[in-house]
Amino acid sequence: MGRYVPQIRRKATTRQHDPASYRQAMPVTAMRIYRGGDGYYVCPRCGVSLEREFMAYCDRCGQCLGWEQHHRAYRTG
C-alpha cells in the first residue's frame, strides 16, 4: 500500500531545495481524517501528519509552520 501524498506537497516542491525556505512559515492548510474520526494536520512540505497542533516546526522535516489559516484547512481521508 503506497503512502498518501497530499496535493499540497506538489506545490511545495519548488522551494524544497532552498535551505532558507525552511525558516519561512508555510501555512498549514490540510487535515487528514482517519477512520476512527481522529484528525491530524498535515505538514505542507513533507506531507506527514503532525503529532501535535500548533507546533512551531514540523518534527520530521523541520519546516517552520504557519497556523494563521488552520481553521480553513481542507479535510482529506
C-alpha positions, 0 to 999 in steps of 0.5 A: 500500500503506497503512502498518501501524498497530499496535493499540497506537497506538489506545490511545495516542491519548488522551494524544497531545495532552498535551505532558507525556505525552511525558516519561512512559515508555510501555512498549514492548510490540510487535515487528514481524517482517519477512520476512527474520526481522529484528525491530524494536520498535515505538514505542507512540505513533507506531507506527514501528519503532525503529532501535535497542533500548533507546533512551531516546526514540523518534527520530521522535516523541520519546516517552520509552520504557519497556523494563521489559516488552520481553521480553513484547512481542507479535510482529506481521508 
